[in-house]
């Protein structure tokens, strides 16, 4: 791996008796990168996070944090990590300043650097005016900010965040996402989440774990590239018969929606479905104008990222198979049986 690698995970495995929770996974994290770590419940995500943070020993494999082996030198390696678990470890009876000073001492921040570390963490997390407030009196969004502040107060090279926006309102979510983006410019960040829009807005790279194995690991644009067009919805005042529409190049199936519109599906085996959608749109517009079909709406549909995620983790349908039924289409119409 490159010299900028902050995390190197090699053939990591964790077994509980006969159960293999994490099965021989390898990946890395680069400086300045935000890595989205996704997976369904029970996939091994939390087990992996616990091993990365040194809270659980692996059955086999190796973890290096900023070049330091986590098993050989755990104290030095853990000093490079800032961790926010899903439930922030807050002492509600303390003020923000009291709690962050306590966390700084746990992380062995020198007394001479304590005031500067405290001020920096509060400034970066939007807590500069909240130092004297009791944590018990803070909103959930501000408590999440305090949780992130404790994770970065010792200026770690790696920040690991587990579901940092769960339970927040839309404004709080936006603020936390902005903070994660800012952290990504100075640290390496691993973001564990179930919220796909959060991944789209904050992450550079995505990896998906399922049944203990990594089933996807690539740049974010490679994942979004799977969410391509697989159908077109057309509204026609005077539609032709289904045989005529089905004979258009690349059309595999014709469905009638309950609102009167027509969905044209790409044929099985098509590889470049986006080009198919563009070409079909042009053909359909020209034919409709020439033959008086009365075309007044033409909408390409795309598989949602949620559907791509389901396809990858279910194993039932390959995310690379464009001919599958468009269960994640953006149209609100339903096909008539």
Residue, then its C-alpha position, 0 to 999 in steps of 0.5 A: x500500500x501507499x505510504x499515505x495509508x492510515x489503516x491496513x487490514x490484512x486477512x482479518x477474521x473473527x470466529x465465535x465458536x463455529x460461527x465466522x462473524x468476519x471472514x478473511x477481509x482486507x482493505x485500507x484507508x488513505x489520508x484525506x479519505x472518508x470511507x463508507x462502511x455499509x452492511x445489513x444487520x448481522x453482516x459483521x460490521x460492528x465486529x469489524x469496528x470493534x477489532x479496528x478500535x482494539x476492543x476485540x481481538x481478531x481470531x487471525x489477521x493483521x491491523x496496522x494503524x498509521x504503520x503501527x501493529x495494533x496487536x504488537x503495540x496496542x497502546x501506541x496504535x490506539x493513540x492514533x484512533x478517535x472513536x464515536x460508538x453509536x451510543x456516545x459515551x457521555x457523562x450527562x452530569x458533567x459540563x461539556x468542558x469537564x467531560x472533554x478535559x476528562x477525555x483529553x486526560x484519558x488520551x494522555x494529552x499533555x497538560x501544556x496542550x490541554x487548553x489548546x486541544x479543548x478549544x480546537x475540538x470545540x471550535x471544529x464541532x461547533x461547541x465554542x459557546x457550549x463549554x459550561x452547559x451540562x451535557x444532560x441539557x443539550x439536544x441530541x444533535x449537540x450531544x453527537x457533537x460532543x461525542x465527535x469532539x471527544x473522538x478528535x480531542x487528541x488529534x488522531x490520524x484516524x476517526x471512526x464514526x458509528x451511525x453518527x446521525x441516527x435520531x437527528x433532525x434534518x438540520x442536525x444531520x446536515x450539520x454533522x455531515x458538514x463536520x464529517x466532510x471537514x474531518x475528512x480533509x485532515x484525517x482518515x475517516x471510517x463512517x459506518x451507517x445504514x443511511x445511503x444518502x449520507x454515504x452519497x453526501x460525505x464519502x469518497x469510497x464505499x465498502x459493503x460487508x455481507x455475511x462476514x465478507x467484503x462484497x463491494x469495495x470501490x469509489x463511490x462513483x462506481x457504486x452510483x454507476x450501478x444505479x443506471x436506467x433500466x426503464x422509461x415511462x411514457x405518457x401517450x394520448x393515443x398509444x399504439x398497441x403493445x406489439x408496436x412498442x415492444x418492437x422498438x429497439x432494445x425494449x424487452x417488456x411493456x407494462x401499463x401503469x394504473x395512471x395510464x402511462x406505459x413503462x418500457x423495460x430494457x431487454x435482458x442482456x443489454x450492457x449500456x442501459x444509459x445509451x439505450x435510454x437515450x436512444x429509445x427516447x429519441x426514437x420514441x419522440x420521433x415516432x410519436x411525432x410522425x405517427x400522432x401518438x401524442x407524447x406528452x411525458x417521457x421519463x427515464x427511470x433509475x434503480x435507486x442506491x437502496x435497490x443496488x445495496x439490496x441486490x449486492x447484499x441479497x445475492x439474488x440479483x447481481x447489481x451489474x445485471x441491467x435486465x432485472x426488474x426495476x424494483x427501485x424505479x423512481x416512478x410512483x405508478x404500479x404495473x397492472x398485473 
